[in-house]
């Protein structure tokens, strides 16, 4: 008989994954003013896959705010928090209560990388940096397209690694 996770267990696991997201995003990522390459999305993918879109949106939002407050890299900008929230929703809708396959991983990654990271975050950067949208877009297109297969593969690896730990209790 499978047991359901209590809200306390979900809260503790999510808090640990939020802390991991902050660490991976702030200390393991490669950042320039226009580009960031990192693995901070992986803990939030785990939250999305096992606890759903609403839980993931809240966790990603909280992780973004905490990361900005604890380890600021400039002035706080709420646009990126909106992007984080939407990203959590997308991962949740694509991965929650589904077997994580390359198809649904690829779908989630393409929506997030091309829709949120490329289009929406580039818009936020035009506001912050005062540069034209089309001036920022070319370098960002290359980075996001190159990250599609990498992020898809990472989601598959992480989901396989966490499956035995989290899946039976969900």
Phi and psi restraints in degrees (value plus and minus 20) as a CYANA .aco file:
   2 UNK   PHI    -101.1   -61.1
   2 UNK   PSI     119.0   159.0
   3 UNK   PHI    -123.0   -83.0
   3 UNK   PSI     125.8   165.8
   4 UNK   PHI    -105.0   -65.0
   4 UNK   PSI     126.8   166.8
   5 UNK   PHI     -89.3   -49.3
   5 UNK   PSI     119.9   159.9
   6 UNK   PHI     -97.8   -57.8
   6 UNK   PSI     142.8   182.8
   7 UNK   PHI     -81.8   -41.8
   7 UNK   PSI     -52.8   -12.8
   8 UNK   PHI     -84.8   -44.8
   8 UNK   PSI     -63.9   -23.9
   9 UNK   PHI     -82.6   -42.6
   9 UNK   PSI     -64.6   -24.6
  10 UNK   PHI     -82.0   -42.0
  10 UNK   PSI     -60.7   -20.7
  11 UNK   PHI     -84.3   -44.3
  11 UNK   PSI     -63.8   -23.8
  12 UNK   PHI     -86.8   -46.8
  12 UNK   PSI     -65.6   -25.6
  13 UNK   PHI     -82.5   -42.5
  13 UNK   PSI     -63.2   -23.2
  14 UNK   PHI     -84.0   -44.0
  14 UNK   PSI     -60.8   -20.8
  15 UNK   PHI     -81.6   -41.6
  15 UNK   PSI     -61.9   -21.9
  16 UNK   PHI     -83.3   -43.3
  16 UNK   PSI     -62.4   -22.4
  17 UNK   PHI     -89.2   -49.2
  17 UNK   PSI     -52.9   -12.9
  18 UNK   PHI     -84.1   -44.1
  18 UNK   PSI     -65.6   -25.6
  19 UNK   PHI     -80.2   -40.2
  19 UNK   PSI     -61.4   -21.4
  20 UNK   PHI     -84.9   -44.9
  20 UNK   PSI     -59.3   -19.3
  21 UNK   PHI     -81.5   -41.5
  21 UNK   PSI     -64.7   -24.7
  22 UNK   PHI     -81.3   -41.3
  22 UNK   PSI     -65.4   -25.4
  23 UNK   PHI     -83.4   -43.4
  23 UNK   PSI     -68.5   -28.5
  24 UNK   PHI     -84.8   -44.8
  24 UNK   PSI     -58.0   -18.0
  25 UNK   PHI     -93.1   -53.1
  25 UNK   PSI     -62.5   -22.5
  26 UNK   PHI    -105.9   -65.9
  26 UNK   PSI     -49.8    -9.8
  27 UNK   PHI    -136.8   -96.8
  27 UNK   PSI     -39.1     0.9
  28 UNK   PHI    -126.4   -86.4
  28 UNK   PSI     -37.4     2.6
  29 UNK   PHI     -96.2   -56.2
  29 UNK   PSI     132.9   172.9
  30 UNK   PHI    -118.5   -78.5
  30 UNK   PSI      99.3   139.3
  31 UNK   PHI    -144.3  -104.3
  31 UNK   PSI     119.1   159.1
  32 UNK   PHI    -147.7  -107.7
  32 UNK   PSI     151.8   191.8
  33 UNK   PHI     -78.8   -38.8
  33 UNK   PSI     -47.5    -7.5
  34 UNK   PHI    -127.4   -87.4
  34 UNK   PSI     -39.7     0.3
  35 UNK   PHI    -153.2  -113.2
  35 UNK   PSI     126.3   166.3
  36 UNK   PHI    -158.5  -118.5
  36 UNK   PSI     105.9   145.9
  37 UNK   PHI    -136.7   -96.7
  37 UNK   PSI     101.8   141.8
  38 UNK   PHI    -182.2  -142.2
  38 UNK   PSI    -196.8  -156.8
  39 UNK   PHI    -137.5   -97.5
  39 UNK   PSI      -8.4    31.6
  40 UNK   PHI     -83.0   -43.0
  40 UNK   PSI     -40.6    -0.6
  41 UNK   PHI     -91.5   -51.5
  41 UNK   PSI     -43.3    -3.3
  42 UNK   PHI     -82.5   -42.5
  42 UNK   PSI     -65.7   -25.7
  43 UNK   PHI     -80.4   -40.4
  43 UNK   PSI     -54.2   -14.2
  44 UNK   PHI     -94.0   -54.0
  44 UNK   PSI     -49.1    -9.1
  45 UNK   PHI     -83.7   -43.7
  45 UNK   PSI     -59.7   -19.7
  46 UNK   PHI     -82.1   -42.1
  46 UNK   PSI     -66.3   -26.3
  47 UNK   PHI     -79.4   -39.4
  47 UNK   PSI     -65.5   -25.5
  48 UNK   PHI     -82.4   -42.4
  48 UNK   PSI     -64.5   -24.5
  49 UNK   PHI     -88.1   -48.1
  49 UNK   PSI     -54.7   -14.7
  50 UNK   PHI    -121.0   -81.0
  50 UNK   PSI     -43.3    -3.3
  51 UNK   PHI    -141.3  -101.3
  51 UNK   PSI     -29.0    11.0
  52 UNK   PHI      82.2   122.2
  52 UNK   PSI     151.8   191.8
  53 UNK   PHI     -86.2   -46.2
  53 UNK   PSI     -59.5   -19.5
  54 UNK   PHI     -88.4   -48.4
  54 UNK   PSI     -64.9   -24.9
  55 UNK   PHI     -81.9   -41.9
  55 UNK   PSI     -63.0   -23.0
  56 UNK   PHI     -86.7   -46.7
  56 UNK   PSI     -60.3   -20.3
  57 UNK   PHI     -81.7   -41.7
  57 UNK   PSI     -64.3   -24.3
  58 UNK   PHI     -84.5   -44.5
  58 UNK   PSI     -62.9   -22.9
  59 UNK   PHI     -85.7   -45.7
  59 UNK   PSI     -63.4   -23.4
  60 UNK   PHI     -87.0   -47.0
  60 UNK   PSI     -58.6   -18.6
  61 UNK   PHI     -82.2   -42.2
  61 UNK   PSI     -67.8   -27.8
  62 UNK   PHI     -83.6   -43.6
  62 UNK   PSI     -61.1   -21.1
  63 UNK   PHI     -82.0   -42.0
  63 UNK   PSI     -61.3   -21.3
  64 UNK   PHI     -85.3   -45.3
  64 UNK   PSI     -64.1   -24.1
  65 UNK   PHI     -86.1   -46.1
  65 UNK   PSI     -66.6   -26.6
  66 UNK   PHI     -81.6   -41.6
  66 UNK   PSI     -64.0   -24.0
  67 UNK   PHI     -81.0   -41.0
  67 UNK   PSI     -60.3   -20.3
  68 UNK   PHI     -88.2   -48.2
  68 UNK   PSI     -56.8   -16.8
  69 UNK   PHI     -96.7   -56.7
  69 UNK   PSI     -63.2   -23.2
  70 UNK   PHI     -97.2   -57.2
  70 UNK   PSI     -58.0   -18.0
  71 UNK   PHI    -154.5  -114.5
  71 UNK   PSI      49.5    89.5
  72 UNK   PHI     -87.4   -47.4
  72 UNK   PSI     122.1   162.1
  73 UNK   PHI    -134.6   -94.6
  73 UNK   PSI      -7.6    32.4
  74 UNK   PHI     139.7   179.7
  74 UNK   PSI    -188.2  -148.2
  75 UNK   PHI     -88.3   -48.3
  75 UNK   PSI     125.5   165.5
  76 UNK   PHI     -86.3   -46.3
  76 UNK   PSI     115.2   155.2
  77 UNK   PHI    -147.5  -107.5
  77 UNK   PSI      97.2   137.2
  78 UNK   PHI     -86.7   -46.7
  78 UNK   PSI     -38.1     1.9
  79 UNK   PHI     -79.0   -39.0
  79 UNK   PSI     -59.9   -19.9
  80 UNK   PHI     -90.1   -50.1
  80 UNK   PSI     -47.8    -7.8
  81 UNK   PHI     -89.0   -49.0
  81 UNK   PSI     -59.0   -19.0
  82 UNK   PHI     -81.8   -41.8
  82 UNK   PSI     -63.8   -23.8
  83 UNK   PHI     -80.8   -40.8
  83 UNK   PSI     -62.4   -22.4
  84 UNK   PHI     -81.9   -41.9
  84 UNK   PSI     -64.1   -24.1
  85 UNK   PHI     -80.6   -40.6
  85 UNK   PSI     -67.7   -27.7
  86 UNK   PHI     -83.7   -43.7
  86 UNK   PSI     -58.6   -18.6
  87 UNK   PHI     -81.2   -41.2
  87 UNK   PSI     -63.9   -23.9
  88 UNK   PHI     -79.6   -39.6
  88 UNK   PSI     -62.1   -22.1
  89 UNK   PHI     -81.1   -41.1
  89 UNK   PSI     -65.7   -25.7
  90 UNK   PHI     -82.7   -42.7
  90 UNK   PSI     -70.0   -30.0
  91 UNK   PHI     -79.3   -39.3
  91 UNK   PSI     -60.4   -20.4
  92 UNK   PHI     -83.4   -43.4
  92 UNK   PSI     -66.5   -26.5
  93 UNK   PHI     -84.5   -44.5
  93 UNK   PSI     -53.9   -13.9
  94 UNK   PHI    -103.7   -63.7
  94 UNK   PSI     -47.1    -7.1
  95 UNK   PHI    -136.7   -96.7
  95 UNK   PSI     -40.6    -0.6
  96 UNK   PHI     -89.6   -49.6
  96 UNK   PSI     113.5   153.5
  97 UNK   PHI      37.2    77.2
  97 UNK   PSI      11.5    51.5
  98 UNK   PHI    -150.2  -110.2
  98 UNK   PSI     130.7   170.7
  99 UNK   PHI     -89.3   -49.3
  99 UNK   PSI     109.2   149.2
 100 UNK   PHI    -101.5   -61.5
 100 UNK   PSI      88.1   128.1
 101 UNK   PHI    -133.2   -93.2
 101 UNK   PSI     152.3   192.3
 102 UNK   PHI     -85.9   -45.9
 102 UNK   PSI     -49.1    -9.1
 103 UNK   PHI     -88.1   -48.1
 103 UNK   PSI     -70.4   -30.4
 104 UNK   PHI     -95.4   -55.4
 104 UNK   PSI     -45.8    -5.8
 105 UNK   PHI     -86.5   -46.5
 105 UNK   PSI     -65.4   -25.4
 106 UNK   PHI     -82.3   -42.3
 106 UNK   PSI     -62.1   -22.1
 107 UNK   PHI     -79.8   -39.8
 107 UNK   PSI     -69.5   -29.5
 108 UNK   PHI     -80.7   -40.7
 108 UNK   PSI     -65.8   -25.8
 109 UNK   PHI     -83.5   -43.5
 109 UNK   PSI     -64.0   -24.0
 110 UNK   PHI     -83.1   -43.1
 110 UNK   PSI     -63.2   -23.2
 111 UNK   PHI     -82.9   -42.9
 111 UNK   PSI     -65.6   -25.6
 112 UNK   PHI     -88.9   -48.9
 112 UNK   PSI     -70.2   -30.2
 113 UNK   PHI     -88.5   -48.5
 113 UNK   PSI     -63.3   -23.3
 114 UNK   PHI    -106.4   -66.4
 114 UNK   PSI     -56.5   -16.5
 115 UNK   PHI    -103.1   -63.1
 115 UNK   PSI     -69.8   -29.8
 116 UNK   PHI    -108.3   -68.3
 116 UNK   PSI     -80.7   -40.7
 117 UNK   PHI     -82.8   -42.8
 117 UNK   PSI     -65.4   -25.4
 118 UNK   PHI     -98.6   -58.6
 118 UNK   PSI     -76.4   -36.4
 119 UNK   PHI     -99.6   -59.6
 119 UNK   PSI     -75.9   -35.9
 120 UNK   PHI     -90.2   -50.2
 120 UNK   PSI     -67.7   -27.7
 121 UNK   PHI     -86.7   -46.7
 121 UNK   PSI     -50.8   -10.8
 122 UNK   PHI     -84.7   -44.7
 122 UNK   PSI     -58.7   -18.7
 123 UNK   PHI     -80.9   -40.9
 123 UNK   PSI     -65.5   -25.5
 124 UNK   PHI     -79.5   -39.5
 124 UNK   PSI     -60.3   -20.3
 125 UNK   PHI     -85.6   -45.6
 125 UNK   PSI     -53.0   -13.0
 126 UNK   PHI     -84.2   -44.2
 126 UNK   PSI     -54.9   -14.9
 127 UNK   PHI     -88.6   -48.6
 127 UNK   PSI     -65.0   -25.0
 128 UNK   PHI     -91.8   -51.8
 128 UNK   PSI     -68.3   -28.3
 129 UNK   PHI    -107.6   -67.6
 129 UNK   PSI     -37.2     2.8
 130 UNK   PHI      52.3    92.3
 130 UNK   PSI      -0.5    39.5
 131 UNK   PHI    -121.6   -81.6
 131 UNK   PSI     138.4   178.4
 132 UNK   PHI     -89.3   -49.3
 132 UNK   PSI     128.7   168.7
 133 UNK   PHI     -75.8   -35.8
 133 UNK   PSI     -67.4   -27.4
 134 UNK   PHI     -90.3   -50.3
 134 UNK   PSI     -41.2    -1.2
 135 UNK   PHI     -92.9   -52.9
 135 UNK   PSI     -53.2   -13.2
 136 UNK   PHI    -106.4   -66.4
 136 UNK   PSI     -46.4    -6.4
 137 UNK   PHI     -83.3   -43.3
 137 UNK   PSI     -65.1   -25.1
 138 UNK   PHI     -76.3   -36.3
 138 UNK   PSI     -68.0   -28.0
 139 UNK   PHI     -85.8   -45.8
 139 UNK   PSI     -55.5   -15.5
 140 UNK   PHI     -91.7   -51.7
 140 UNK   PSI     -55.0   -15.0
 141 UNK   PHI     -80.6   -40.6
 141 UNK   PSI     -67.3   -27.3
 142 UNK   PHI     -79.8   -39.8
 142 UNK   PSI     -67.4   -27.4
 143 UNK   PHI     -81.9   -41.9
 143 UNK   PSI     -67.0   -27.0
 144 UNK   PHI     -87.2   -47.2
 144 UNK   PSI     -61.4   -21.4
 145 UNK   PHI     -85.1   -45.1
 145 UNK   PSI     -60.2   -20.2
 146 UNK   PHI     -86.4   -46.4
 146 UNK   PSI     -49.2    -9.2
 147 UNK   PHI     -99.5   -59.5
 147 UNK   PSI     -35.5     4.5
 148 UNK   PHI     -77.0   -37.0
 148 UNK   PSI     -75.4   -35.4
 149 UNK   PHI     -88.0   -48.0
 149 UNK   PSI     -52.8   -12.8
 150 UNK   PHI     -86.7   -46.7
 150 UNK   PSI     -70.2   -30.2
 151 UNK   PHI     -84.7   -44.7
 151 UNK   PSI     -58.8   -18.8
 152 UNK   PHI     -80.6   -40.6
 152 UNK   PSI     -66.9   -26.9
 153 UNK   PHI     -84.2   -44.2
 153 UNK   PSI     -60.6   -20.6
 154 UNK   PHI     -83.2   -43.2
 154 UNK   PSI     -59.6   -19.6
 155 UNK   PHI     -82.0   -42.0
 155 UNK   PSI     -63.3   -23.3
 156 UNK   PHI     -83.1   -43.1
 156 UNK   PSI     -62.8   -22.8
 157 UNK   PHI     -85.1   -45.1
 157 UNK   PSI     -67.2   -27.2
 158 UNK   PHI     -85.9   -45.9
 158 UNK   PSI     -59.8   -19.8
 159 UNK   PHI     -85.5   -45.5
 159 UNK   PSI     -57.5   -17.5
 160 UNK   PHI     -85.9   -45.9
 160 UNK   PSI     -60.4   -20.4
 161 UNK   PHI     -88.8   -48.8
 161 UNK   PSI     -53.1   -13.1
 162 UNK   PHI    -113.4   -73.4
 162 UNK   PSI     -29.9    10.1
 163 UNK   PHI     -77.1   -37.1
 163 UNK   PSI     -65.9   -25.9
 164 UNK   PHI     -89.2   -49.2
 164 UNK   PSI     -48.1    -8.1
 165 UNK   PHI    -100.3   -60.3
 165 UNK   PSI     -68.2   -28.2
 166 UNK   PHI    -122.7   -82.7
 166 UNK   PSI     -55.4   -15.4
 167 UNK   PHI     -79.8   -39.8
 167 UNK   PSI     -64.3   -24.3
 168 UNK   PHI     -81.7   -41.7
 168 UNK   PSI     -45.0    -5.0
 169 UNK   PHI    -112.0   -72.0
 169 UNK   PSI     -28.4    11.6
